[in-house]
Amino acid sequence: MNQEQNKSNLPVAKQEDVEFSAEVADRDDFEAAERAQAADDRQEDQ
């Protein structure tokens, strides 16, 4: 079995326990939140 086949059999989990506070976030935090949301969206569309 090749590595690509192994990846498709792995469980997918979302980590929802991190709170995001716009009041204390900087530009890097907002960019990271956008990337995380885009990654979640890609995973859910598979």
C-alpha positions in Angstrom: 0.0 0.0 0.0 1.5 3.4 -0.9 1.6 6.4 1.2 -1.3 8.2 -0.6 -3.6 5.3 0.1 -2.6 5.4 3.8 -3.5 9.1 4.0 -7.0 8.5 2.7 -7.7 6.0 5.5 -6.8 8.4 8.3 -9.5 9.9 10.4 -10.2 13.6 10.1 -10.6 15.7 13.2 -11.2 19.3 13.9 -9.8 21.1 16.9 -12.4 23.5 18.2 -11.0 24.2 21.6 -9.0 27.3 20.7 -10.7 30.7 21.3 -10.0 33.5 18.9 -10.3 37.0 20.3 -10.3 39.8 17.8 -9.7 42.3 20.6 -6.1 41.0 21.2 -5.4 39.5 17.7 -2.7 40.9 15.5 -2.4 40.7 11.7 -0.6 37.3 11.9 -3.4 35.9 14.0 -6.1 37.0 11.5 -4.0 35.5 8.6 -3.7 32.2 10.6 -7.4 32.1 11.3 -8.1 32.6 7.6 -5.7 29.8 6.6 -7.3 27.5 9.2 -10.8 28.2 7.9 -9.7 27.5 4.3 -8.1 24.2 5.4 -11.3 23.2 7.3 -13.3 24.1 4.2 -11.1 22.0 1.9 -11.3 19.0 4.3 -15.1 19.2 4.5 -15.4 19.3 0.7 -13.5 16.1 0.1 
